[in-house]
Structures are given as structure tokens and as C-alpha cells.
Amino acid sequence: MRDATRVIHAGVPAPEQGTPFRRGPTFASTYHLSGEPAGAPFSYGRFDNPTWADFEQALAELEGGSAVVYPSGMAAVAAVMGCVLRPGDAVVMPSDSYYTSRVLVEGYFAAMGVEVRTAPTEGDQQAQKLEGARLLWLETPSNPGLDVCDIARLAAEARRLGVLVAVDNTTATPLGQRPLSLGADFSVASDTKALSGHSDLLLGHVAATDPDWSARLRLWRTQMGSIPGPMEVWLAHRSLGTLDVRLERMCANALAIARFLAERPEVHRVRYPGLPDDPAHGVAARQMSRFGHVLSFELPNRESAERFFAASRLVYEATSFGGLHSSAERRARWGGDVIPEGFIRFSAGLEDPDDLLEDLSRALSA
Ligand SMILES: Cc1ncc(COP(=O)(O)O)c(C=O)c1O
């Protein structure tokens, strides 16, 4: 079945007389449990929960591997790194990945004796640093620079050298790109973004094909206590049903905005993998089924970017991306990324495209 149908039915039980289409969230710290606990479906709230199980079933169907849900994207990132990396191991990170993923390895794991190697996403440059490594970490399209690497090519090279591969698939979502089918061992995501898509919760997940790694990722959650709230998981599962239609509008808006910005004289370096002349377009067209809802561009300096935000009526100035409302931010205000002061990351929302373009035109003129 196609994506729009799959997301509606994913993780939803078969019809049964008198039951709701989807059961409500289960709030429970403990469950009735007499005698021998082994084999009981649910026993204690840190071990498992029926609301997690339904959402994980949905994610497994979309990712093509079994899924474990965590309370945030960073909790999912930390789970993979914590399960895989040991002192003396080497990890190959993208030098342009989401800032906090880099901070986590460079601060925490490096201090425990993990060697951190970095190379840019663009041009598959991480391939040069794989010899003897334990884990290759990819992020494509990268946040915030929107460079793209060839997952299948890098995963094949990593497999040849005995290196595990994790892909942070946050910007694409499993409806835009399926890392496990391209050869990755782990597909990691912040579901805080487009997958849940309403800017009202934090969540993350890891999907894996090897049952052994899935068991270890689940045990990590239990033992670290890195567990999500049932309400957040239930809301994310509810939102999943509209993921296809949301992405359809968001990606179309992103392309329309990228095309519009590329024509404006005051705008420089528009990046969107869906633009035919974008450096990432060739690889993106091969491995992605949609080009995503995030784009970036540069205004001449900090002041012009701040004037742009002050003049826009529709674009929320906010961090994060993937929500219903178009939002954007001057990314350099956080530090950490190698980007100019006027660099803006833009997340296209669900608004009418003409309203967005009119608003952008007004804000740019200001
Ligand atoms: C690519 C990427 N990975 C991971 C994360 C972390 O996700 P969360 O904020 O849900 O912990 C983010 C957050 O912005 C992200 O952009």
C-alpha cells in the first residue's frame, strides 16, 4: 500500500466489535501481576506500556525494522551511542550534524575514551575516515546546512570494513527516506519534528533490523529510565495518520519558497535538495521519496535577518522545525555551527502557499 494509506493504518488494531478504532493512552506505573512475571504482557511502567507498543508497531511498519521509542530525539541518539560505543572505539561523525549530537560525543563519549573523527556530509567525505571505526554516524539532509550524503554507498563501504551505521533521519522522516532499506543498521529520529508535527511534544525513536540490537536498545531504555510519557506517545501516534498529507503540503510549500527566494536579489545561497540546481539534488533524488520541508538561505547580515523576522506576519521566529506553522530562525544566534550571521533555517508549514509567498515578499522588502 502507499504511504497515505499506510500511515492511517500503522499500529492500529484490526476491527473488533464495540472497540474504538484506536485505544486511548494507558497511564499505569504497575500492572496486576500474580506469580511468575515472565510472559506477562505488561508488568511495570518502566519496562513497557501498551501505548508505546502501538506506536512502536506503527514505526516498525514505516521504517522496516523494529522500533524503540524514547522521550526525545537526543534520548534516541544517546541510546544508540550508549549501546554501541565503548572506550577505545572510534566514531565517525558529520562535522555539520545537529549541534547537540556532536556535543554529546565530543564532550561525554570522548571523555570516556571514545575517539571522535569528523568529516563533512557533502561528497560522502566520511568514507575517508572509516578504517578501524566502530560506528559511522550520518545525518542526511544535515541540519542546518541541508547537505546530503549517499547512504547506500557509505553503508556498503562501512559494512565491508565491519563498521556499524546509524542515520539521523529527522529531517526526512520515514516517509521521505528509509535508511534501513539503504543498508543502515539504525534509523534514529527526533519525532519532536515533522513526524508528530504539531509543536506540542518531544519524542524520539530508533529502528533497527537486528533483533539483538533492538533488545539492547530496549534494555537501555529500561535500565536508564529513559522512558516517554504515554500521553506524548499517544498524541504522536494520532498525528502519524496525517503525516503523508502534512508532508505533501509542507514539501510543496518548501519548494515554492525555495524557488521564490532563489529569484530575490537580496537572498543568497538558497539550499533545498528539491531545487534541480542544488548541489545535493542528484543524490537526494536517488535516495529520497520527497525532498523535505526544511530549506535554508542567507540574508546579507544579522540586522537584515532580524528586520525580516520583525516584518513577517506568518513566519514564527522559533527554533525547531516540522510543525504546522511555518517557522524559521537566524541559526547563528545559538553559536556552534559554522554559518554566517545572516543564515536562516526555514521550516515550511501548512499555510496556503500564496499567503506565505506574499508574506515573505513583504518581509524581504522590509
Ligand atoms: C537532526 C536532529 N537530530 C536530533 C535532534 C534532537 O531532538 P530533540 O530536540 O527531540 O531531543 C534534533 C533537534 O533539533 C535534530 O534536528
The ligand as an SDF file (V2000), in Angstrom:
LIG
                    3D

 16 16  0  0  0  0  0  0  0  0999 V2000
   18.7310   16.2920   13.2770 C   0  0  0  0  0  0  0  0  0  0  0  0
   18.3210   16.2970   14.7250 C   0  0  0  0  0  0  0  0  0  0  0  0
   18.5750   15.2290   15.4850 N   0  0  0  0  0  0  0  0  0  0  0  0
   18.2320   15.1900   16.7850 C   0  0  0  0  0  0  0  0  0  0  0  0
   17.6190   16.2690   17.3980 C   0  0  0  0  0  0  0  0  0  0  0  0
   17.2770   16.2120   18.8570 C   0  0  0  0  0  0  0  0  0  0  0  0
   15.8920   16.0750   19.0160 O   0  0  0  0  0  0  0  0  0  0  0  0
   15.1000   16.5070   20.3330 P   0  0  0  0  0  0  0  0  0  0  0  0
   15.1160   18.0020   20.3930 O   0  0  0  0  0  0  0  0  0  0  0  0
   13.7470   15.8980   20.1360 O   0  0  0  0  0  0  0  0  0  0  0  0
   15.8290   15.9140   21.5030 O   0  0  0  0  0  0  0  0  0  0  0  0
   17.3330   17.4090   16.6430 C   0  0  0  0  0  0  0  0  0  0  0  0
   16.6870   18.5760   17.2740 C   0  0  0  0  0  0  0  0  0  0  0  0
   16.6070   19.6500   16.7110 O   0  0  0  0  0  0  0  0  0  0  0  0
   17.6980   17.4200   15.2730 C   0  0  0  0  0  0  0  0  0  0  0  0
   17.4510   18.4920   14.4950 O   0  0  0  0  0  0  0  0  0  0  0  0
  1  2  1  0
  2  3  1  0
  2 15  2  0
  3  4  2  0
  4  5  1  0
  5  6  1  0
  5 12  2  0
  6  7  1  0
  7  8  1  0
  8  9  2  0
  8 10  1  0
  8 11  1  0
 12 13  1  0
 12 15  1  0
 13 14  2  0
 15 16  1  0
M  END
$$$$
